[in-house]
Amino acid sequence: MKKINSIKSTLFVIILSILFFNSCAKNKKEKTIKIGVSIANFDDKFMGYVKDGLEDYQESLGDKVEVVYLDAKFDVEKQTQQAKFFIEENMDAVIIIPVSTKETNKMTDMVLDAKIPLVYLNIFPDEFANKELPNGVYYVGSKEIEAGIIQMNYLAEKLGGKGNVVVLMGELNTSASYLRTLGAENVADEYPKIKIIDKRSAKWLRPLASSVVEDWLDSGIEFDAIIANNDEMAIGAITALEKYQKLESVVVVGIDATKEAIEELKLGKLSATVFQDAKKQGEEALEIAYSVSKGVAVKKENWIPFQLVTPDNYKDFLKN
């Protein structure tokens, strides 16, 4: 009888052990991944689309992930404090769309020192220019210089290889603004009769772009085309040109292929834009943050190509 009781006791212990380990495994499997996302500005049209992509992928993961979204409101110090908050909250990963590409060092050091994976999204930090990303840092976005190249190649053909061009630049403290403009300038250098006669920052904003273009028109500067670093500024340019009844004589090209820009293109007001896949950028960023939090190896740099959008092919981009 004692032997039988001993066997029963042993079996009972084994069963309890199995239940305990299964419970631990289940709890480990069901651990919710916490991810902090700091976005340079919620009100920026394109960044809003990126956020949509983040939220779409978050929804696909269900309760496997919890995401906290914070708006930096184009304030570098605020964004730095948000990164600190994510660390204090023990986030499993951090995603940042930087306010300034020149001032990411402090955030990078803080997050890496806390041994938390960091994904930079859409805007590539200057601190990593011409060097490999350090371990623990990832990037999702598009090669900004290519957008400017695509814009100017289109314009060169549209203008027949000659004409005066003005450029509406974004925030001057971002590599996106610099590289998009540089791409356009590099192509313009190949055409002796194409001249970039002025460049001014409108800080990515539609109203400010209208004001800049009005200043150009009031000053008597003659130009055949406007290159804008984003669609919001391109639309602002269109508003000013319409006010001065100059739209029919000036070619306007933007970047991002936002829904509003596609509408302007359909109406014949915007000549072309360059599609940047905001939704895919957001989805990939969250997928990478989630994957590395689970210990899955991923590529450090993840590039999504730009594509030219014209009246001939805009319907292909209506679903985006």
Secondary structure, 3 states (H helix, E strand, C coil): CHHHHHHHHHHHHHHHHHHHHHHHHHHHHCCCEEEEEEECCCCCHHHHHHHHHHHHHHHHHHHHEEEEEEECCCCHHHHHHHHHHHHHCCCCEEEEECCCCCCCHHHHHHHHHCCCCEEEECCCCHHHCCCCCCCCEEEEECCHHHHHHHHHHHHHHHCCCCEEEEEEECCCCCHHHHHHHHHHHHHHCCCCCEEEEEEEECCCCHHHHHHHHHHHHHHCCCCCEEEECCHHHHHHHHHHHHHCCCHHHCEEECCECCHHHHHHHHCCCCCEEEECCHHHHHHHHHHHHHHHHCCCCCCCEEECCCEEECCCCHHHHCCC
